[in-house]
Amino acid sequence: MPPWWEAARELLYKKIGDPYEQTEYIRSISPLFHAEKINKPLIVLQGANDPRVLQVESDDIVEKVKENGVPVEYIIFEDEGHGFTKRENQIKGYRAIREFLDTYL
C-alpha cells in the first residue's frame, strides 16, 4: 500500500479485509486462489504502472486461467496506471472489449 493511502487504510481494510489479521478471509475471496473455477473467457486490461493492481498480479491470474484451457485476452498498457487516461489507450481498450464481447457473447 503506497504511503499516501495511509488515511484511507482503515476504510480499505474494513471493505476488503486486513491483510495482516484476516489472511484466511482475503484468501477465500481472492480470484487467484479460485482460478481453477474460472471456466468462461476472460479479458484483462492492465496498466503497467498501476500502483493498486500490480502487473504481476494480473500476470498470475492470466496464467492460472490459461492453465484451465480458458481463452484469455490480456492487454498491457505500458504507459498507464490504474485506469486509462490516454485517449488512444481508451480507444484500444474499449475496442478490445467490444471485440471480446462480440466473440464470446
C-alpha angles and dihedrals in degrees: 000000000000115000092242089065093062093108092055096043096099093048091047093048090050090052101043104012137263108283091209098048105026105041095140092051093048091047090050092057099037113109090213092066091049098041092122087070093057105101104154126083114278134204120197124187112191133187107216090215097048110138093192103047107030117214090237088062092054090044089055097051092044091052093047093049092047088054086063090059090247119146111251128188109200122184122180120197105206094196100046138082129193104340124006118268103168114090095222090053092048090052092047092046097047091044090053091049091050092049091046091052092045089053100045106029 
